[in-house]
Amino acid sequence: MKKTFLALLLVLPLGAQAPAPAAPVAELTVGAAMDGTYQWVPMQFIGAAEAMPAEKFDWAPTQGEFKGVKTFAQQVKHVAAVNFVFGALILGEKPQVDMAHVEMGPEGLKTKAEIVNYLKDSFAYARKAIQSLTAQNGVRPIKNPFGPGPDFTAIGLATLLSFHGMDHYGQMAEYLRMNGIVPPASRPKPKA
Protein backbone atom coordinates (compact mmCIF):
# COMPACT_ATOMS: atom_id res chain seq x y z
CA MET A 1 0.00 0.00 0.00
CA LYS A 2 2.83 2.37 0.94
CA LYS A 3 4.64 1.48 -2.28
CA THR A 4 1.56 2.26 -4.38
CA PHE A 5 1.13 5.59 -2.63
CA LEU A 6 4.79 6.50 -3.14
CA ALA A 7 4.62 5.45 -6.78
CA LEU A 8 1.60 7.71 -7.31
CA LEU A 9 3.42 10.61 -5.70
CA LEU A 10 6.30 10.11 -8.10
CA VAL A 11 4.15 9.65 -11.22
CA LEU A 12 1.60 12.42 -10.63
CA PRO A 13 4.01 15.31 -11.21
CA LEU A 14 5.06 13.72 -14.50
CA GLY A 15 1.49 13.37 -15.72
CA ALA A 16 0.33 16.80 -14.60
CA GLN A 17 0.51 19.47 -17.21
CA ALA A 18 1.32 23.06 -16.57
CA PRO A 19 -1.59 25.31 -17.43
CA ALA A 20 -1.48 26.59 -20.98
CA PRO A 21 -0.29 30.16 -21.18
CA ALA A 22 -3.19 32.55 -21.45
CA ALA A 23 -3.79 33.99 -24.88
CA PRO A 24 -2.68 37.59 -25.05
CA VAL A 25 -5.62 39.85 -24.30
CA ALA A 26 -6.11 42.62 -26.81
CA GLU A 27 -6.02 45.99 -25.14
CA LEU A 28 -9.48 47.47 -24.90
CA THR A 29 -9.62 50.75 -26.79
CA VAL A 30 -11.56 53.79 -25.70
CA GLY A 31 -13.78 53.31 -28.75
CA ALA A 32 -14.52 49.67 -28.01
CA ALA A 33 -15.33 50.50 -24.39
CA MET A 34 -17.66 53.35 -25.38
CA ASP A 35 -19.31 51.29 -28.12
CA GLY A 36 -19.98 48.54 -25.58
CA THR A 37 -22.46 50.93 -23.99
CA TYR A 38 -23.51 52.86 -27.09
CA GLN A 39 -24.73 49.72 -28.90
CA TRP A 40 -27.82 49.81 -26.66
CA VAL A 41 -28.89 53.15 -28.16
CA PRO A 42 -29.46 51.89 -31.73
CA MET A 43 -30.96 48.67 -30.43
CA GLN A 44 -33.65 50.54 -28.45
CA PHE A 45 -34.10 53.38 -30.94
CA ILE A 46 -34.42 51.25 -34.08
CA GLY A 47 -36.85 48.95 -32.26
CA ALA A 48 -39.04 51.93 -31.39
CA ALA A 49 -38.89 53.29 -34.95
CA GLU A 50 -39.88 49.92 -36.39
CA ALA A 51 -42.74 49.52 -33.91
CA MET A 52 -44.65 52.58 -35.12
CA PRO A 53 -47.02 51.68 -37.99
CA ALA A 54 -46.26 53.41 -41.30
CA GLU A 55 -49.61 55.23 -41.25
CA LYS A 56 -48.66 56.82 -37.88
CA PHE A 57 -45.14 57.92 -38.83
CA ASP A 58 -46.27 61.51 -39.44
CA TRP A 59 -48.23 61.59 -36.18
CA ALA A 60 -47.51 64.08 -33.42
CA PRO A 61 -49.59 64.98 -30.39
CA THR A 62 -51.34 68.34 -30.74
CA GLN A 63 -53.24 68.79 -27.49
CA GLY A 64 -51.99 70.88 -24.58
CA GLU A 65 -48.26 71.39 -24.21
CA PHE A 66 -47.51 69.25 -27.27
CA LYS A 67 -48.49 71.91 -29.80
CA GLY A 68 -45.82 72.33 -32.48
CA VAL A 69 -43.63 69.33 -31.55
CA LYS A 70 -41.85 67.13 -34.10
CA THR A 71 -43.73 64.27 -35.69
CA PHE A 72 -42.54 60.74 -35.02
CA ALA A 73 -40.83 60.69 -38.44
CA GLN A 74 -39.12 64.01 -37.74
CA GLN A 75 -37.80 62.68 -34.42
CA VAL A 76 -36.27 59.70 -36.25
CA LYS A 77 -34.84 61.76 -39.13
CA HIS A 78 -33.41 64.35 -36.73
CA VAL A 79 -31.53 61.76 -34.66
CA ALA A 80 -30.26 60.05 -37.82
CA ALA A 81 -29.00 63.37 -39.24
CA VAL A 82 -27.22 64.21 -35.98
CA ASN A 83 -25.68 60.72 -35.94
CA PHE A 84 -24.22 61.39 -39.39
CA VAL A 85 -22.95 64.87 -38.46
CA PHE A 86 -21.33 63.85 -35.18
CA GLY A 87 -19.96 60.63 -36.69
CA ALA A 88 -18.27 62.62 -39.46
CA LEU A 89 -16.79 65.09 -36.99
CA ILE A 90 -15.42 62.27 -34.82
CA LEU A 91 -13.87 60.65 -37.91
CA GLY A 92 -12.48 63.97 -39.14
CA GLU A 93 -14.64 63.86 -42.27
CA LYS A 94 -16.87 66.48 -43.82
CA PRO A 95 -20.50 65.89 -42.80
CA GLN A 96 -22.60 64.74 -45.75
CA VAL A 97 -25.73 66.16 -44.13
CA ASP A 98 -26.99 69.61 -45.02
CA MET A 99 -26.68 71.45 -41.70
CA ALA A 100 -29.78 73.50 -42.59
CA HIS A 101 -31.83 70.28 -42.42
CA VAL A 102 -30.42 68.67 -39.28
CA GLU A 103 -33.27 69.80 -37.05
CA MET A 104 -36.02 68.06 -39.07
CA GLY A 105 -33.87 65.65 -41.05
CA PRO A 106 -33.75 65.25 -44.82
CA GLU A 107 -36.94 66.46 -46.50
CA GLY A 108 -36.70 63.88 -49.30
CA LEU A 109 -37.27 60.90 -47.00
CA LYS A 110 -41.00 60.26 -46.91
CA THR A 111 -41.81 56.58 -46.31
CA LYS A 112 -41.25 54.60 -43.16
CA ALA A 113 -38.95 52.22 -45.07
CA GLU A 114 -36.77 55.09 -46.35
CA ILE A 115 -36.58 56.73 -42.94
CA VAL A 116 -35.78 53.50 -41.05
CA ASN A 117 -33.09 52.59 -43.60
CA TYR A 118 -31.54 56.06 -43.20
CA LEU A 119 -31.68 55.60 -39.41
CA LYS A 120 -29.96 52.21 -39.53
CA ASP A 121 -27.23 53.59 -41.79
CA SER A 122 -26.72 56.52 -39.42
CA PHE A 123 -26.28 54.27 -36.40
CA ALA A 124 -23.81 52.04 -38.28
CA TYR A 125 -21.82 55.16 -39.18
CA ALA A 126 -21.98 56.52 -35.61
CA ARG A 127 -20.76 53.18 -34.22
CA LYS A 128 -17.89 53.15 -36.74
CA ALA A 129 -16.93 56.63 -35.53
CA ILE A 130 -17.14 55.70 -31.86
CA GLN A 131 -15.13 52.52 -32.41
CA SER A 132 -12.34 54.62 -33.99
CA LEU A 133 -11.65 56.46 -30.74
CA THR A 134 -8.38 56.00 -28.92
CA ALA A 135 -6.84 57.67 -25.90
CA GLN A 136 -4.83 59.80 -28.32
CA ASN A 137 -7.47 60.94 -30.84
CA GLY A 138 -10.38 61.03 -28.40
CA VAL A 139 -9.24 64.22 -26.70
CA ARG A 140 -8.66 66.27 -29.83
CA PRO A 141 -10.80 69.43 -29.95
CA ILE A 142 -13.69 69.64 -32.40
CA LYS A 143 -15.34 72.96 -33.25
CA ASN A 144 -18.99 73.14 -32.25
CA PRO A 145 -20.91 72.46 -35.49
CA PHE A 146 -23.94 74.41 -34.27
CA GLY A 147 -22.20 77.77 -34.04
CA PRO A 148 -21.16 79.73 -30.97
CA GLY A 149 -20.83 77.77 -27.80
CA PRO A 150 -18.37 75.43 -26.21
CA ASP A 151 -16.33 73.22 -28.49
CA PHE A 152 -16.19 69.47 -28.01
CA THR A 153 -13.70 66.63 -27.93
CA ALA A 154 -14.20 63.48 -29.99
CA ILE A 155 -15.05 61.59 -26.79
CA GLY A 156 -17.46 64.37 -25.83
CA LEU A 157 -19.28 64.06 -29.17
CA ALA A 158 -19.46 60.28 -28.74
CA THR A 159 -21.02 60.79 -25.32
CA LEU A 160 -23.43 63.34 -26.79
CA LEU A 161 -24.49 60.77 -29.41
CA SER A 162 -25.68 58.50 -26.60
CA PHE A 163 -27.70 60.92 -24.58
CA HIS A 164 -29.10 62.77 -27.61
CA GLY A 165 -30.44 59.51 -29.06
CA MET A 166 -31.93 58.42 -25.76
CA ASP A 167 -33.51 61.83 -25.17
CA HIS A 168 -35.44 61.45 -28.42
CA TYR A 169 -36.08 57.77 -27.70
CA GLY A 170 -37.97 58.86 -24.59
CA GLN A 171 -40.16 61.15 -26.69
CA MET A 172 -40.75 58.40 -29.26
CA ALA A 173 -41.68 55.93 -26.52
CA GLU A 174 -44.31 58.41 -25.35
CA TYR A 175 -45.63 58.77 -28.92
CA LEU A 176 -45.86 54.98 -29.21
CA ARG A 177 -47.76 54.69 -25.91
CA MET A 178 -50.13 57.51 -26.92
CA ASN A 179 -50.99 55.31 -29.91
CA GLY A 180 -51.54 52.19 -27.81
CA ILE A 181 -48.17 50.61 -28.66
CA VAL A 182 -45.84 49.31 -25.97
CA PRO A 183 -42.23 50.10 -26.98
CA PRO A 184 -40.33 46.87 -27.75
CA ALA A 185 -37.79 47.53 -24.97
CA SER A 186 -40.64 47.65 -22.42
CA ARG A 187 -42.35 44.45 -23.50
CA PRO A 188 -42.07 41.37 -21.30
CA LYS A 189 -39.30 39.07 -22.38
CA PRO A 190 -40.40 35.54 -23.36
CA LYS A 191 -39.53 32.88 -20.82
CA ALA A 192 -36.86 30.46 -21.92
Kinemage of the C-alpha trace (Angstrom):
@kinemage 1
@onewidth
@group {chain A} dominant
@subgroup {mainchain}
@vectorlist {calphas} color= white
{ca met a 1} P 0.000 0.000 0.000
{ca lys a 2} L 2.830 2.367 0.943
{ca lys a 3} L 4.639 1.485 -2.277
{ca thr a 4} L 1.562 2.260 -4.376
{ca phe a 5} L 1.134 5.586 -2.632
{ca leu a 6} L 4.791 6.496 -3.141
{ca ala a 7} L 4.623 5.450 -6.776
{ca leu a 8} L 1.605 7.715 -7.315
{ca leu a 9} L 3.420 10.614 -5.696
{ca leu a 10} L 6.301 10.109 -8.101
{ca val a 11} L 4.150 9.652 -11.217
{ca leu a 12} L 1.600 12.420 -10.626
{ca pro a 13} L 4.012 15.307 -11.214
{ca leu a 14} L 5.064 13.724 -14.505
{ca gly a 15} L 1.493 13.370 -15.718
{ca ala a 16} L 0.331 16.799 -14.603
{ca gln a 17} L 0.507 19.469 -17.210
{ca ala a 18} L 1.315 23.059 -16.569
{ca pro a 19} L -1.593 25.312 -17.432
{ca ala a 20} L -1.481 26.592 -20.979
{ca pro a 21} L -0.294 30.164 -21.180
{ca ala a 22} L -3.190 32.547 -21.448
{ca ala a 23} L -3.788 33.987 -24.878
{ca pro a 24} L -2.684 37.587 -25.052
{ca val a 25} L -5.623 39.846 -24.304
{ca ala a 26} L -6.114 42.622 -26.805
{ca glu a 27} L -6.019 45.993 -25.142
{ca leu a 28} L -9.485 47.473 -24.900
{ca thr a 29} L -9.618 50.753 -26.787
{ca val a 30} L -11.563 53.793 -25.697
{ca gly a 31} L -13.783 53.312 -28.754
{ca ala a 32} L -14.516 49.674 -28.010
{ca ala a 33} L -15.327 50.504 -24.390
{ca met a 34} L -17.665 53.349 -25.382
{ca asp a 35} L -19.311 51.290 -28.117
{ca gly a 36} L -19.981 48.545 -25.580
{ca thr a 37} L -22.461 50.925 -23.987
{ca tyr a 38} L -23.510 52.862 -27.085
{ca gln a 39} L -24.731 49.725 -28.899
{ca trp a 40} L -27.821 49.811 -26.665
{ca val a 41} L -28.890 53.154 -28.159
{ca pro a 42} L -29.457 51.886 -31.730
{ca met a 43} L -30.964 48.668 -30.426
{ca gln a 44} L -33.648 50.542 -28.448
{ca phe a 45} L -34.102 53.379 -30.940
{ca ile a 46} L -34.424 51.249 -34.084
{ca gly a 47} L -36.852 48.952 -32.259
{ca ala a 48} L -39.037 51.932 -31.391
{ca ala a 49} L -38.890 53.286 -34.955
{ca glu a 50} L -39.875 49.919 -36.392
{ca ala a 51} L -42.737 49.524 -33.914
{ca met a 52} L -44.654 52.579 -35.124
{ca pro a 53} L -47.015 51.676 -37.988
{ca ala a 54} L -46.260 53.412 -41.298
{ca glu a 55} L -49.606 55.234 -41.251
{ca lys a 56} L -48.663 56.817 -37.876
{ca phe a 57} L -45.140 57.923 -38.833
{ca asp a 58} L -46.273 61.507 -39.439
{ca trp a 59} L -48.229 61.590 -36.180
{ca ala a 60} L -47.509 64.082 -33.418
{ca pro a 61} L -49.592 64.980 -30.391
{ca thr a 62} L -51.341 68.340 -30.738
{ca gln a 63} L -53.241 68.787 -27.485
{ca gly a 64} L -51.995 70.876 -24.577
{ca glu a 65} L -48.264 71.394 -24.208
{ca phe a 66} L -47.506 69.251 -27.266
{ca lys a 67} L -48.490 71.905 -29.804
{ca gly a 68} L -45.817 72.326 -32.481
{ca val a 69} L -43.626 69.328 -31.553
{ca lys a 70} L -41.851 67.131 -34.096
{ca thr a 71} L -43.732 64.266 -35.695
{ca phe a 72} L -42.543 60.740 -35.016
{ca ala a 73} L -40.826 60.687 -38.444
{ca gln a 74} L -39.118 64.014 -37.744
{ca gln a 75} L -37.801 62.676 -34.419
{ca val a 76} L -36.274 59.705 -36.246
{ca lys a 77} L -34.837 61.760 -39.127
{ca his a 78} L -33.408 64.353 -36.728
{ca val a 79} L -31.534 61.763 -34.663
{ca ala a 80} L -30.257 60.055 -37.815
{ca ala a 81} L -29.004 63.369 -39.242
{ca val a 82} L -27.220 64.213 -35.978
{ca asn a 83} L -25.677 60.721 -35.944
{ca phe a 84} L -24.215 61.390 -39.392
{ca val a 85} L -22.953 64.872 -38.461
{ca phe a 86} L -21.327 63.847 -35.176
{ca gly a 87} L -19.963 60.631 -36.693
{ca ala a 88} L -18.271 62.624 -39.460
{ca leu a 89} L -16.790 65.092 -36.986
{ca ile a 90} L -15.420 62.273 -34.822
{ca leu a 91} L -13.867 60.648 -37.908
{ca gly a 92} L -12.480 63.974 -39.136
{ca glu a 93} L -14.643 63.856 -42.266
{ca lys a 94} L -16.867 66.482 -43.824
{ca pro a 95} L -20.499 65.888 -42.797
{ca gln a 96} L -22.595 64.735 -45.750
{ca val a 97} L -25.735 66.158 -44.134
{ca asp a 98} L -26.992 69.614 -45.018
{ca met a 99} L -26.683 71.454 -41.695
{ca ala a 100} L -29.784 73.500 -42.589
{ca his a 101} L -31.829 70.275 -42.418
{ca val a 102} L -30.416 68.671 -39.280
{ca glu a 103} L -33.273 69.797 -37.049
{ca met a 104} L -36.019 68.063 -39.066
{ca gly a 105} L -33.873 65.646 -41.047
{ca pro a 106} L -33.745 65.246 -44.821
{ca glu a 107} L -36.940 66.459 -46.496
{ca gly a 108} L -36.701 63.882 -49.303
{ca leu a 109} L -37.267 60.902 -47.004
{ca lys a 110} L -41.005 60.260 -46.908
{ca thr a 111} L -41.808 56.585 -46.313
{ca lys a 112} L -41.246 54.599 -43.161
{ca ala a 113} L -38.946 52.220 -45.067
{ca glu a 114} L -36.768 55.093 -46.350
{ca ile a 115} L -36.580 56.726 -42.939
{ca val a 116} L -35.778 53.500 -41.048
{ca asn a 117} L -33.092 52.591 -43.601
{ca tyr a 118} L -31.538 56.062 -43.196
{ca leu a 119} L -31.680 55.604 -39.415
{ca lys a 120} L -29.962 52.208 -39.529
{ca asp a 121} L -27.229 53.588 -41.795
{ca ser a 122} L -26.724 56.516 -39.416
{ca phe a 123} L -26.277 54.267 -36.398
{ca ala a 124} L -23.811 52.042 -38.277
{ca tyr a 125} L -21.818 55.156 -39.177
{ca ala a 126} L -21.983 56.515 -35.609
{ca arg a 127} L -20.756 53.177 -34.222
{ca lys a 128} L -17.890 53.153 -36.736
{ca ala a 129} L -16.929 56.631 -35.532
{ca ile a 130} L -17.143 55.697 -31.857
{ca gln a 131} L -15.128 52.516 -32.409
{ca ser a 132} L -12.342 54.617 -33.986
{ca leu a 133} L -11.653 56.461 -30.738
{ca thr a 134} L -8.376 55.999 -28.921
{ca ala a 135} L -6.843 57.671 -25.899
{ca gln a 136} L -4.834 59.798 -28.315
{ca asn a 137} L -7.468 60.937 -30.843
{ca gly a 138} L -10.376 61.027 -28.403
{ca val a 139} L -9.243 64.220 -26.700
{ca arg a 140} L -8.660 66.274 -29.831
{ca pro a 141} L -10.799 69.428 -29.952
{ca ile a 142} L -13.692 69.636 -32.400
{ca lys a 143} L -15.341 72.956 -33.253
{ca asn a 144} L -18.990 73.144 -32.247
{ca pro a 145} L -20.914 72.462 -35.489
{ca phe a 146} L -23.938 74.413 -34.271
{ca gly a 147} L -22.199 77.767 -34.044
{ca pro a 148} L -21.156 79.730 -30.969
{ca gly a 149} L -20.828 77.774 -27.796
{ca pro a 150} L -18.366 75.434 -26.213
{ca asp a 151} L -16.329 73.224 -28.491
{ca phe a 152} L -16.193 69.466 -28.009
{ca thr a 153} L -13.703 66.635 -27.933
{ca ala a 154} L -14.200 63.484 -29.985
{ca ile a 155} L -15.052 61.587 -26.789
{ca gly a 156} L -17.463 64.374 -25.834
{ca leu a 157} L -19.277 64.056 -29.167
{ca ala a 158} L -19.459 60.279 -28.743
{ca thr a 159} L -21.020 60.790 -25.323
{ca leu a 160} L -23.426 63.335 -26.785
{ca leu a 161} L -24.493 60.766 -29.407
{ca ser a 162} L -25.675 58.496 -26.599
{ca phe a 163} L -27.697 60.922 -24.577
{ca his a 164} L -29.096 62.768 -27.614
{ca gly a 165} L -30.441 59.512 -29.059
{ca met a 166} L -31.933 58.417 -25.757
{ca asp a 167} L -33.510 61.833 -25.169
{ca his a 168} L -35.436 61.450 -28.416
{ca tyr a 169} L -36.083 57.766 -27.702
{ca gly a 170} L -37.973 58.865 -24.588
{ca gln a 171} L -40.163 61.155 -26.691
{ca met a 172} L -40.747 58.397 -29.260
{ca ala a 173} L -41.676 55.934 -26.517
{ca glu a 174} L -44.313 58.411 -25.345
{ca tyr a 175} L -45.627 58.771 -28.916
{ca leu a 176} L -45.859 54.982 -29.206
{ca arg a 177} L -47.757 54.693 -25.914
{ca met a 178} L -50.134 57.508 -26.919
{ca asn a 179} L -50.988 55.311 -29.912
{ca gly a 180} L -51.543 52.193 -27.806
{ca ile a 181} L -48.169 50.609 -28.663
{ca val a 182} L -45.837 49.308 -25.970
{ca pro a 183} L -42.226 50.100 -26.978
{ca pro a 184} L -40.334 46.866 -27.746
{ca ala a 185} L -37.788 47.535 -24.969
{ca ser a 186} L -40.643 47.652 -22.424
{ca arg a 187} L -42.354 44.446 -23.499
{ca pro a 188} L -42.071 41.371 -21.296
{ca lys a 189} L -39.304 39.065 -22.377
{ca pro a 190} L -40.395 35.541 -23.363
{ca lys a 191} L -39.526 32.881 -20.822
{ca ala a 192} L -36.855 30.459 -21.919
